[in-house]
Amino acid sequence: MHRFVPLAVLALAGCNTPSTDFLGVDPVRVTVEGWEIDVFATEKAAQAVRATHDWGATGALMTERGAVAIREVTGCARIAPYGAVDPSILTAKLSCRLPDVVPSQPGPPLPSPSQPPLSAATRSVSQPAW
C-alpha cells in the first residue's frame, strides 16, 4: 500500500500546477467561457493553467481562452504566446510591465531566437471529427 503513495502524490502534483518558472507566484482565478483558468503573472511573462476538466479541450481553445484570461489579469492588451501548444497551459511574454501586480518576481527567461513566438501557422490543431 505504501508503494502507491508516491505515485498518488505525483499524479496530484500535476493538476493545475504552473511550470517551474512560475513556482511561488500566487495565481488569480478567472472564468472564461465556462472554463476556470488560473493565471500566474510576473513582470515579463504570464502562464494560464486550465483548472476545469474538459475532455474536448484543444490547444486552439486554450490559446484563445488562456490569452483572454492573461489579458484580463495582467491588463496587457498585447501578449506573445510561446512554447508548445497545449490543451491545458498557455505561456506568454507580456508587452507591458506589471509593477503594481508583481513587483518582486523576475519571471521566466524569454524565448530564444530558435524558439520564436507562435504564429498562426504553428498553432494549427486538428479538430475531432465528431
PyMOL commands that place a pseudoatom at each C-alpha (Angstrom):
pseudoatom trace, name=CA, resn=MET, resi=1, chain=A, elem=C, hetatm=0, pos=[0.000, 0.000, 0.000]
pseudoatom trace, name=CA, resn=HIS, resi=2, chain=A, elem=C, hetatm=0, pos=[2.799, 2.435, 0.873]
pseudoatom trace, name=CA, resn=ARG, resi=3, chain=A, elem=C, hetatm=0, pos=[4.423, 1.987, -2.522]
pseudoatom trace, name=CA, resn=PHE, resi=4, chain=A, elem=C, hetatm=0, pos=[1.421, 3.649, -4.195]
pseudoatom trace, name=CA, resn=VAL, resi=5, chain=A, elem=C, hetatm=0, pos=[1.599, 6.818, -2.088]
pseudoatom trace, name=CA, resn=PRO, resi=6, chain=A, elem=C, hetatm=0, pos=[4.439, 8.434, -4.127]
pseudoatom trace, name=CA, resn=LEU, resi=7, chain=A, elem=C, hetatm=0, pos=[2.572, 7.649, -7.328]
pseudoatom trace, name=CA, resn=ALA, resi=8, chain=A, elem=C, hetatm=0, pos=[-0.597, 9.290, -5.983]
pseudoatom trace, name=CA, resn=VAL, resi=9, chain=A, elem=C, hetatm=0, pos=[1.369, 12.356, -4.861]
pseudoatom trace, name=CA, resn=LEU, resi=10, chain=A, elem=C, hetatm=0, pos=[2.946, 12.705, -8.315]
pseudoatom trace, name=CA, resn=ALA, resi=11, chain=A, elem=C, hetatm=0, pos=[-0.418, 12.345, -10.027]
pseudoatom trace, name=CA, resn=LEU, resi=12, chain=A, elem=C, hetatm=0, pos=[-1.989, 15.057, -7.882]
pseudoatom trace, name=CA, resn=ALA, resi=13, chain=A, elem=C, hetatm=0, pos=[1.026, 17.374, -8.173]
pseudoatom trace, name=CA, resn=GLY, resi=14, chain=A, elem=C, hetatm=0, pos=[0.477, 17.724, -11.914]
pseudoatom trace, name=CA, resn=CYS, resi=15, chain=A, elem=C, hetatm=0, pos=[-3.063, 19.014, -11.536]
pseudoatom trace, name=CA, resn=ASN, resi=16, chain=A, elem=C, hetatm=0, pos=[-3.236, 22.758, -12.025]
pseudoatom trace, name=CA, resn=THR, resi=17, chain=A, elem=C, hetatm=0, pos=[0.438, 23.364, -11.288]
pseudoatom trace, name=CA, resn=PRO, resi=18, chain=A, elem=C, hetatm=0, pos=[2.428, 26.001, -13.195]
pseudoatom trace, name=CA, resn=SER, resi=19, chain=A, elem=C, hetatm=0, pos=[5.801, 25.339, -14.783]
pseudoatom trace, name=CA, resn=THR, resi=20, chain=A, elem=C, hetatm=0, pos=[8.898, 25.776, -12.627]
pseudoatom trace, name=CA, resn=ASP, resi=21, chain=A, elem=C, hetatm=0, pos=[9.383, 29.338, -13.912]
pseudoatom trace, name=CA, resn=PHE, resi=22, chain=A, elem=C, hetatm=0, pos=[6.176, 30.353, -12.117]
pseudoatom trace, name=CA, resn=LEU, resi=23, chain=A, elem=C, hetatm=0, pos=[6.503, 28.369, -8.881]
pseudoatom trace, name=CA, resn=GLY, resi=24, chain=A, elem=C, hetatm=0, pos=[5.935, 30.624, -5.890]
pseudoatom trace, name=CA, resn=VAL, resi=25, chain=A, elem=C, hetatm=0, pos=[3.703, 33.004, -7.857]
pseudoatom trace, name=CA, resn=ASP, resi=26, chain=A, elem=C, hetatm=0, pos=[0.174, 33.269, -6.458]
pseudoatom trace, name=CA, resn=PRO, resi=27, chain=A, elem=C, hetatm=0, pos=[-2.488, 32.510, -9.085]
pseudoatom trace, name=CA, resn=VAL, resi=28, chain=A, elem=C, hetatm=0, pos=[-5.505, 34.623, -9.925]
pseudoatom trace, name=CA, resn=ARG, resi=29, chain=A, elem=C, hetatm=0, pos=[-8.521, 32.522, -10.962]
pseudoatom trace, name=CA, resn=VAL, resi=30, chain=A, elem=C, hetatm=0, pos=[-10.774, 33.831, -13.721]
pseudoatom trace, name=CA, resn=THR, resi=31, chain=A, elem=C, hetatm=0, pos=[-13.637, 32.278, -15.682]
pseudoatom trace, name=CA, resn=VAL, resi=32, chain=A, elem=C, hetatm=0, pos=[-13.569, 32.487, -19.467]
pseudoatom trace, name=CA, resn=GLU, resi=33, chain=A, elem=C, hetatm=0, pos=[-16.429, 30.924, -21.461]
pseudoatom trace, name=CA, resn=GLY, resi=34, chain=A, elem=C, hetatm=0, pos=[-17.146, 28.412, -18.690]
pseudoatom trace, name=CA, resn=TRP, resi=35, chain=A, elem=C, hetatm=0, pos=[-13.508, 27.459, -18.060]
pseudoatom trace, name=CA, resn=GLU, resi=36, chain=A, elem=C, hetatm=0, pos=[-11.839, 28.304, -14.758]
pseudoatom trace, name=CA, resn=ILE, resi=37, chain=A, elem=C, hetatm=0, pos=[-8.272, 29.350, -15.518]
pseudoatom trace, name=CA, resn=ASP, resi=38, chain=A, elem=C, hetatm=0, pos=[-5.503, 30.163, -13.031]
pseudoatom trace, name=CA, resn=VAL, resi=39, chain=A, elem=C, hetatm=0, pos=[-3.157, 32.902, -14.237]
pseudoatom trace, name=CA, resn=PHE, resi=40, chain=A, elem=C, hetatm=0, pos=[0.361, 33.152, -12.819]
pseudoatom trace, name=CA, resn=ALA, resi=41, chain=A, elem=C, hetatm=0, pos=[1.873, 36.536, -13.734]
pseudoatom trace, name=CA, resn=THR, resi=42, chain=A, elem=C, hetatm=0, pos=[5.350, 38.000, -13.314]
pseudoatom trace, name=CA, resn=GLU, resi=43, chain=A, elem=C, hetatm=0, pos=[6.812, 41.241, -14.666]
pseudoatom trace, name=CA, resn=LYS, resi=44, chain=A, elem=C, hetatm=0, pos=[7.752, 39.765, -18.048]
pseudoatom trace, name=CA, resn=ALA, resi=45, chain=A, elem=C, hetatm=0, pos=[5.520, 36.764, -18.620]
pseudoatom trace, name=CA, resn=ALA, resi=46, chain=A, elem=C, hetatm=0, pos=[2.337, 35.002, -17.599]
pseudoatom trace, name=CA, resn=GLN, resi=47, chain=A, elem=C, hetatm=0, pos=[1.066, 31.455, -17.642]
pseudoatom trace, name=CA, resn=ALA, resi=48, chain=A, elem=C, hetatm=0, pos=[-2.584, 30.393, -17.848]
pseudoatom trace, name=CA, resn=VAL, resi=49, chain=A, elem=C, hetatm=0, pos=[-3.389, 26.934, -16.467]
pseudoatom trace, name=CA, resn=ARG, resi=50, chain=A, elem=C, hetatm=0, pos=[-6.808, 25.431, -17.114]
pseudoatom trace, name=CA, resn=ALA, resi=51, chain=A, elem=C, hetatm=0, pos=[-8.444, 24.262, -13.860]
pseudoatom trace, name=CA, resn=THR, resi=52, chain=A, elem=C, hetatm=0, pos=[-11.654, 22.979, -15.454]
pseudoatom trace, name=CA, resn=HIS, resi=53, chain=A, elem=C, hetatm=0, pos=[-11.767, 19.386, -16.650]
pseudoatom trace, name=CA, resn=ASP, resi=54, chain=A, elem=C, hetatm=0, pos=[-12.913, 19.325, -20.261]
pseudoatom trace, name=CA, resn=TRP, resi=55, chain=A, elem=C, hetatm=0, pos=[-12.429, 16.269, -22.450]
pseudoatom trace, name=CA, resn=GLY, resi=56, chain=A, elem=C, hetatm=0, pos=[-12.980, 18.380, -25.567]
pseudoatom trace, name=CA, resn=ALA, resi=57, chain=A, elem=C, hetatm=0, pos=[-10.199, 20.843, -24.726]
pseudoatom trace, name=CA, resn=THR, resi=58, chain=A, elem=C, hetatm=0, pos=[-7.779, 21.587, -27.558]
pseudoatom trace, name=CA, resn=GLY, resi=59, chain=A, elem=C, hetatm=0, pos=[-4.640, 23.634, -27.873]
pseudoatom trace, name=CA, resn=ALA, resi=60, chain=A, elem=C, hetatm=0, pos=[-6.508, 26.115, -30.059]
pseudoatom trace, name=CA, resn=LEU, resi=61, chain=A, elem=C, hetatm=0, pos=[-9.224, 26.655, -27.420]
pseudoatom trace, name=CA, resn=MET, resi=62, chain=A, elem=C, hetatm=0, pos=[-6.623, 27.034, -24.668]
pseudoatom trace, name=CA, resn=THR, resi=63, chain=A, elem=C, hetatm=0, pos=[-4.693, 29.547, -26.772]
pseudoatom trace, name=CA, resn=GLU, resi=64, chain=A, elem=C, hetatm=0, pos=[-7.831, 31.668, -27.232]
pseudoatom trace, name=CA, resn=ARG, resi=65, chain=A, elem=C, hetatm=0, pos=[-9.239, 31.384, -23.705]
pseudoatom trace, name=CA, resn=GLY, resi=66, chain=A, elem=C, hetatm=0, pos=[-5.853, 31.485, -21.988]
pseudoatom trace, name=CA, resn=ALA, resi=67, chain=A, elem=C, hetatm=0, pos=[-4.986, 34.699, -23.834]
pseudoatom trace, name=CA, resn=VAL, resi=68, chain=A, elem=C, hetatm=0, pos=[-8.269, 36.273, -22.688]
pseudoatom trace, name=CA, resn=ALA, resi=69, chain=A, elem=C, hetatm=0, pos=[-7.526, 35.224, -19.089]
pseudoatom trace, name=CA, resn=ILE, resi=70, chain=A, elem=C, hetatm=0, pos=[-3.957, 36.592, -19.217]
pseudoatom trace, name=CA, resn=ARG, resi=71, chain=A, elem=C, hetatm=0, pos=[-5.157, 39.905, -20.672]
pseudoatom trace, name=CA, resn=GLU, resi=72, chain=A, elem=C, hetatm=0, pos=[-7.862, 40.172, -18.009]
pseudoatom trace, name=CA, resn=VAL, resi=73, chain=A, elem=C, hetatm=0, pos=[-5.496, 39.512, -15.091]
pseudoatom trace, name=CA, resn=THR, resi=74, chain=A, elem=C, hetatm=0, pos=[-2.472, 41.491, -16.300]
pseudoatom trace, name=CA, resn=GLY, resi=75, chain=A, elem=C, hetatm=0, pos=[-4.164, 44.322, -18.156]
pseudoatom trace, name=CA, resn=CYS, resi=76, chain=A, elem=C, hetatm=0, pos=[-1.741, 43.812, -21.052]
pseudoatom trace, name=CA, resn=ALA, resi=77, chain=A, elem=C, hetatm=0, pos=[-3.518, 44.053, -24.380]
pseudoatom trace, name=CA, resn=ARG, resi=78, chain=A, elem=C, hetatm=0, pos=[-0.530, 42.665, -26.304]
pseudoatom trace, name=CA, resn=ILE, resi=79, chain=A, elem=C, hetatm=0, pos=[0.828, 39.272, -25.333]
pseudoatom trace, name=CA, resn=ALA, resi=80, chain=A, elem=C, hetatm=0, pos=[3.041, 36.894, -27.310]
pseudoatom trace, name=CA, resn=PRO, resi=81, chain=A, elem=C, hetatm=0, pos=[2.344, 33.195, -26.697]
pseudoatom trace, name=CA, resn=TYR, resi=82, chain=A, elem=C, hetatm=0, pos=[5.396, 30.944, -26.917]
pseudoatom trace, name=CA, resn=GLY, resi=83, chain=A, elem=C, hetatm=0, pos=[6.293, 27.318, -26.357]
pseudoatom trace, name=CA, resn=ALA, resi=84, chain=A, elem=C, hetatm=0, pos=[4.310, 24.220, -27.215]
pseudoatom trace, name=CA, resn=VAL, resi=85, chain=A, elem=C, hetatm=0, pos=[0.580, 24.393, -27.877]
pseudoatom trace, name=CA, resn=ASP, resi=86, chain=A, elem=C, hetatm=0, pos=[-1.101, 22.532, -25.025]
pseudoatom trace, name=CA, resn=PRO, resi=87, chain=A, elem=C, hetatm=0, pos=[-4.782, 21.984, -24.163]
pseudoatom trace, name=CA, resn=SER, resi=88, chain=A, elem=C, hetatm=0, pos=[-4.116, 22.877, -20.502]
pseudoatom trace, name=CA, resn=ILE, resi=89, chain=A, elem=C, hetatm=0, pos=[-1.383, 25.552, -20.408]
pseudoatom trace, name=CA, resn=LEU, resi=90, chain=A, elem=C, hetatm=0, pos=[-0.596, 28.778, -22.259]
pseudoatom trace, name=CA, resn=THR, resi=91, chain=A, elem=C, hetatm=0, pos=[2.618, 30.698, -21.586]
pseudoatom trace, name=CA, resn=ALA, resi=92, chain=A, elem=C, hetatm=0, pos=[3.032, 34.202, -22.969]
pseudoatom trace, name=CA, resn=LYS, resi=93, chain=A, elem=C, hetatm=0, pos=[5.528, 37.052, -22.951]
pseudoatom trace, name=CA, resn=LEU, resi=94, chain=A, elem=C, hetatm=0, pos=[3.979, 40.328, -21.805]
pseudoatom trace, name=CA, resn=SER, resi=95, chain=A, elem=C, hetatm=0, pos=[4.386, 43.550, -23.805]
pseudoatom trace, name=CA, resn=CYS, resi=96, chain=A, elem=C, hetatm=0, pos=[3.865, 45.747, -20.743]
pseudoatom trace, name=CA, resn=ARG, resi=97, chain=A, elem=C, hetatm=0, pos=[5.398, 45.918, -17.291]
pseudoatom trace, name=CA, resn=LEU, resi=98, chain=A, elem=C, hetatm=0, pos=[3.423, 44.970, -14.208]
pseudoatom trace, name=CA, resn=PRO, resi=99, chain=A, elem=C, hetatm=0, pos=[4.994, 46.860, -11.293]
pseudoatom trace, name=CA, resn=ASP, resi=100, chain=A, elem=C, hetatm=0, pos=[1.737, 47.085, -9.333]
pseudoatom trace, name=CA, resn=VAL, resi=101, chain=A, elem=C, hetatm=0, pos=[0.761, 43.441, -9.877]
pseudoatom trace, name=CA, resn=VAL, resi=102, chain=A, elem=C, hetatm=0, pos=[4.003, 41.568, -9.190]
pseudoatom trace, name=CA, resn=PRO, resi=103, chain=A, elem=C, hetatm=0, pos=[6.843, 43.918, -8.208]
pseudoatom trace, name=CA, resn=SER, resi=104, chain=A, elem=C, hetatm=0, pos=[9.424, 41.422, -6.997]
pseudoatom trace, name=CA, resn=GLN, resi=105, chain=A, elem=C, hetatm=0, pos=[9.119, 38.377, -9.257]
pseudoatom trace, name=CA, resn=PRO, resi=106, chain=A, elem=C, hetatm=0, pos=[11.550, 38.371, -12.198]
pseudoatom trace, name=CA, resn=GLY, resi=107, chain=A, elem=C, hetatm=0, pos=[9.710, 35.918, -14.475]
pseudoatom trace, name=CA, resn=PRO, resi=108, chain=A, elem=C, hetatm=0, pos=[10.943, 33.166, -16.757]
pseudoatom trace, name=CA, resn=PRO, resi=109, chain=A, elem=C, hetatm=0, pos=[13.622, 33.690, -19.386]
pseudoatom trace, name=CA, resn=LEU, resi=110, chain=A, elem=C, hetatm=0, pos=[12.351, 34.986, -22.685]
pseudoatom trace, name=CA, resn=PRO, resi=111, chain=A, elem=C, hetatm=0, pos=[12.273, 32.593, -25.655]
pseudoatom trace, name=CA, resn=SER, resi=112, chain=A, elem=C, hetatm=0, pos=[15.485, 32.288, -27.608]
pseudoatom trace, name=CA, resn=PRO, resi=113, chain=A, elem=C, hetatm=0, pos=[15.640, 33.183, -31.333]
pseudoatom trace, name=CA, resn=SER, resi=114, chain=A, elem=C, hetatm=0, pos=[15.479, 29.451, -32.081]
pseudoatom trace, name=CA, resn=GLN, resi=115, chain=A, elem=C, hetatm=0, pos=[12.097, 29.339, -30.286]
pseudoatom trace, name=CA, resn=PRO, resi=116, chain=A, elem=C, hetatm=0, pos=[10.009, 32.104, -31.919]
pseudoatom trace, name=CA, resn=PRO, resi=117, chain=A, elem=C, hetatm=0, pos=[6.573, 33.123, -30.670]
pseudoatom trace, name=CA, resn=LEU, resi=118, chain=A, elem=C, hetatm=0, pos=[3.738, 31.050, -32.076]
pseudoatom trace, name=CA, resn=SER, resi=119, chain=A, elem=C, hetatm=0, pos=[2.342, 32.224, -35.366]
pseudoatom trace, name=CA, resn=ALA, resi=120, chain=A, elem=C, hetatm=0, pos=[-0.942, 31.278, -36.988]
pseudoatom trace, name=CA, resn=ALA, resi=121, chain=A, elem=C, hetatm=0, pos=[0.903, 28.591, -38.948]
pseudoatom trace, name=CA, resn=THR, resi=122, chain=A, elem=C, hetatm=0, pos=[2.327, 26.910, -35.844]
pseudoatom trace, name=CA, resn=ARG, resi=123, chain=A, elem=C, hetatm=0, pos=[-0.954, 26.995, -33.889]
pseudoatom trace, name=CA, resn=SER, resi=124, chain=A, elem=C, hetatm=0, pos=[-2.858, 24.570, -36.084]
pseudoatom trace, name=CA, resn=VAL, resi=125, chain=A, elem=C, hetatm=0, pos=[-4.514, 21.830, -34.075]
pseudoatom trace, name=CA, resn=SER, resi=126, chain=A, elem=C, hetatm=0, pos=[-6.520, 19.047, -35.639]
pseudoatom trace, name=CA, resn=GLN, resi=127, chain=A, elem=C, hetatm=0, pos=[-10.121, 19.132, -34.541]
pseudoatom trace, name=CA, resn=PRO, resi=128, chain=A, elem=C, hetatm=0, pos=[-12.015, 15.935, -33.623]
pseudoatom trace, name=CA, resn=ALA, resi=129, chain=A, elem=C, hetatm=0, pos=[-14.239, 14.653, -36.402]
pseudoatom trace, name=CA, resn=TRP, resi=130, chain=A, elem=C, hetatm=0, pos=[-17.399, 14.247, -34.348]
for i in range(1, 130): cmd.bond("trace and resi %d" % i, "trace and resi %d" % (i + 1))
show_as sticks, trace
zoom trace
